[in-house]
Amino acid sequence: MADAPKSLDDQLQDQREQSENTIRELETQLMRAKEGYLKICGAQEYAAILKKQAEEASESTTTEVVDP
């Protein structure tokens, strides 16, 4: 009977360690997903800036040609 609580304690400790490892792995995956998301957002902002600059350059070129 003394072995039963010890065995239960061992099982619970194993489950606890497994849960801790799972949480660590999931936190790492979440961190990587967030980093990827932020990179994508940054790329979108950069693309929007480039598009705006191209439009402004196009407008200034058009204005110069139309108004000599």
Summary of the structure (lengths in Angstrom):
residues: 68
radius of gyration: 29.4
end to end distance: 100.9
largest distance: 100.9
contacts: 128
relative contact order: 0.05
helix: 94%
strand: 0%
